[in-house]
């Protein structure tokens, strides 16, 4: 254990279970993805560890009484998969010089492109202390770099001031403008978009029963079906099944009502589902899949049912995950995402800095172009066609 400034002690933990749940959650706040329960499910289901290439190395700063005052969910990684902020080119460039890029230290929520806090600090502590601790941890573990992906804008600024390289990305989020019902949201859209969504909802639900199920309502049958849905999506995208079959029922058991699944049934048999997690003020879309090809059912379960839920529960927004420009026409507007990167090798750091300096203006231009495709009516009380949430 190394002493750090302000009489803090740095510890690195190879399991979240080495850290008391109440102490961790006191720092984590209301984002479900960085809470002890979610990170514990990843470990206990062997979705991380084992042969996954994601190895927990959670970083904690403790005060003189041994109480955690700062923490970061961190993983030593031997590849660059499951992150959604791509650095394969950086790895290839460094390894072509004969220097190893892996292992690297990833400050993130595995397999979850969900923005949220990464520097979990007590209000009295400067987050820069944790940035310093992460670099110290990387050096101790002989990692080439540290990557804080999908962090908050405030953390992005703190890390930038600490000398980390800063990157921008784009996701699509729906913002609740105090709509009373789904129809009120539709009235904010242009007539053509409003009619298109109504038609999509009719066609998607024809002959199906669509139900919203919370954690305690999901039994063995539903989770077995959902795992089949998950695998079907993985197969279609030629990806890897990062999450194990045990992950999903453990999630429902430990996160309870924070787990929200929109599921479609045909004649009582589940045929499709969308998994979300509920935060303090947002619904976070995560996994989707189906065993039948039903037109517009993906939009219904992932986007429209999520909006219905957010309106009913007075949530501020729905975050629908990575990619998907088609989300704009369904009311989900582009929003910036943030990541920060510390790279030990001076040559690679210089090259990546030049790349990011060129990439950021391109992202800003893309945001403006995407914002211009907004489906909302440009009249008082409705968002401007050029308005892009930050």
Secondary structure, DSSP 8 states (H G I E B T S, - for coil): -EEEGGGEEEEEESSGGGS-HHHHHHHHTT-GGGSHHHHHHHHHTTSSSTTSSEEE-EEEEE-TTS-EEEEE-EEEESS--S-SS--HHHHHHHHTTT----SEEEES-TT------SSEE-TTS-HHHHHHHHHHHHHHTT-SEEEEEEE-HHHHHHHHHTT-EEEEEEEEEEE--S-SSHHHHHHTB-HHHHHHHHHHHHHHHTT-EEEEEEGGG--HHHHHHHHHHHHHHHHHTT----S-HHHHHHHHHHHGGGEEEEEEEETTEEEEEEEEEE-SSEEEEEEEEESS--TTHHHIIIIIHHHHHHHHTT-SEEEEEE--GGGGGGT-EEEEEEEEEEES-HHHHHHHHHHHHHHHHHHHHHHHHHHTT--B--STTS--TT----
